[in-house]
Amino acid sequence: MEQWIPVIGEVGFPIVITMYLLIRIEGKLEVLSNSISELTNSISTMKRS
């Protein structure tokens, strides 16, 4: 069991940072996706006019 403590310490930090970054990126991707959808709708409306 003692040999696992350093491994968890070394690997745990990168995992926590990765999860944090993925959560942040997920929110930004959702905003970007919504913006692209709105832009598509705007372009479609402009073509009809």
C-alpha positions in Angstrom: 0.0 0.0 0.0 2.9 2.4 0.8 4.1 2.1 -2.8 0.8 3.4 -4.2 0.8 6.7 -2.3 3.6 8.3 -4.4 1.9 7.1 -7.6 -1.4 8.6 -6.6 0.4 11.9 -5.6 2.1 12.0 -9.0 -0.8 11.0 -11.2 -3.6 12.6 -9.2 -2.6 16.2 -9.8 -2.5 15.8 -13.6 -5.9 14.1 -13.5 -7.4 16.9 -11.5 -6.0 19.6 -13.8 -7.2 17.6 -16.9 -10.7 17.3 -15.5 -10.8 21.0 -14.6 -9.7 22.0 -18.1 -12.2 19.6 -19.8 -15.1 21.0 -17.7 -14.1 24.6 -18.7 -13.7 23.7 -22.4 -17.1 21.9 -22.4 -18.8 25.1 -21.4 -17.0 27.1 -24.0 -17.8 24.6 -26.7 -21.5 24.8 -25.8 -21.4 28.6 -26.2 -19.5 28.3 -29.5 -22.0 25.8 -30.8 -24.9 28.1 -29.9 -23.2 31.0 -31.7 -22.7 28.9 -34.8 -26.3 27.9 -34.8 -27.4 31.6 -34.5 -25.0 32.6 -37.3 -26.5 29.8 -39.5 -30.0 31.1 -38.8 -29.0 34.7 -39.5 -27.4 33.7 -42.8 -30.4 31.7 -43.9 -32.6 34.7 -43.1 -30.4 37.0 -45.1 -30.5 34.7 -48.1 -34.3 34.7 -48.1 -34.5 38.5 -48.1 
